[in-house]
């Protein structure tokens, strides 16, 4: 299992022959870059996708464009996960945040979990001009805006700073879960989330 499946159980990573070269390349790159890292070779991706090299350049212009598109699609799925998890918490913004973190706490238990793909890619791709960095940072800004919106609705005195704090807990827990899962960092993060939420003053 790779991250795309973890956040979207309707997605599969196998690239069936019934799919076109573009879809097979995306699936193969999704799996290999998450499992083996962004430095996985082009030949390995082409072999897994069972496509010719020309298809890579025709559809994505090269590996740089391919991995950027993989992250963009993973971003869409991750943001749907956040939205659905918040919605499951009902109307109370504090409960919505608790619902989100209850879902996020389960993610590191999935087979093949190797941390946050966006943080991993941001640290691995050394070229600051790589277009994936823009995708990653825009994604993180949108997630932080979701958190900040819930905190503002909950009456938190400093929703902007608290949003950064919650995102820091999410990213930190993901990193530790990938390397030291026995420490159960997501559970520890939820306890700290409660400290942030407790500063909110419900309306009325």
Secondary structure, 3 states (H helix, E strand, C coil): CCHHHHHCCCCCCCCCCCCCHHHHHHHHHHHHHHHHCCCCCHHHHHHHHCCCHHHHHHHHCCHHHHHHHHHHHHHHHHHHHHHHHHHCCCCCHHHHHHHHHHHHHHHCCCCCCCCCHHHHHHHHCCCCCCHHHHHHHHHHHHHHHHHHHHHHHCCCCCHHHHHHHHHHHHHHHHHHHHHCHHHCHHHHHHHHHHHHHCCCCCCC
